[in-house]
Amino acid sequence: MKVLVTVASKHGSTREVGATIAEQLRMHGLDVDEIEPASVHSVSEYDAVVVGSAVYMTQWMDSAREFLARFGHNLEELELWAFSVGMAGVGSGGIEDPSRVGPALLTARPRDYVTFKGKLNPQELSWRERTVAKLGGAIEGDFRDEAAEREWADSIAAALTSTR
């Protein structure tokens, strides 16, 4: 079974989450390609796709949204899983909504969708990004949960290998 893991990441944290998911899928004997969304030219050779994106200003990155738009019709024929990575869900005393990714996934209809907590290192951000993060009350730190990422990948592998 051949799986595409395609991830839009700006500062690398989301790419690392995607790599963890891909590694876990390989541990289950799946053939996995990791390709950035803008570099995917076809999905015809895949049985399943895992698409992920960092979330900025409650939206998926352009390259992930464009991937879904380019291959939307093809993805209807494949098993599809989706994930977001962002600071939503990291407690800061306010109301969090970790699923605000805009209309990107409304037509894609993934089999499952999860949000993973991300990482915020202000030194990696531009002045504008630091300002937005500060105004939004984002908390500095690495809140990623590798065990949760691997567990989710295990559920994907179980679904794919049970249909063999």
Secondary structure, 3 states (H helix, E strand, C coil): CEEEEEEECCCCHHHHHHHHHHHHHHHCCCEEEECCHHHCCCCCCCCEEEEEEEEECCEECHHHHHHHHHHHHHHCCCEEEEEEEECCCCCCCCCCCCCCCHHHHCCCCCCEEEEEECEECHHHCCHHHHHHHHHCCCCCEECCCHHHHHHHHHHHHHHHHHCC
